[in-house]
């Protein structure tokens, strides 16, 4: 019964054991999100980007666990492209 309401606790979680256990991985972000979600993750070199459904773009280095809003001066992001 406990899992019924978890969809209301929007955040990023990660597993390091193949999905047996999960932990909150949204440090630096204001969570829980009540109406938003991550619509896409993108990794470029050693940086992970998360695009939220509200248009926010967040980033964090692969080796670290704290997300940062990027870039701060943009009010909303509609698309992200990289040169791989």
Secondary structure, DSSP 8 states (H G I E B T S, - for coil): -GGGGGGGSB--EE-SSTTSS-EE--TTS---BSS--EEEEEEETTEEEEEETTS-EEEEETT----EES-TT-S---------
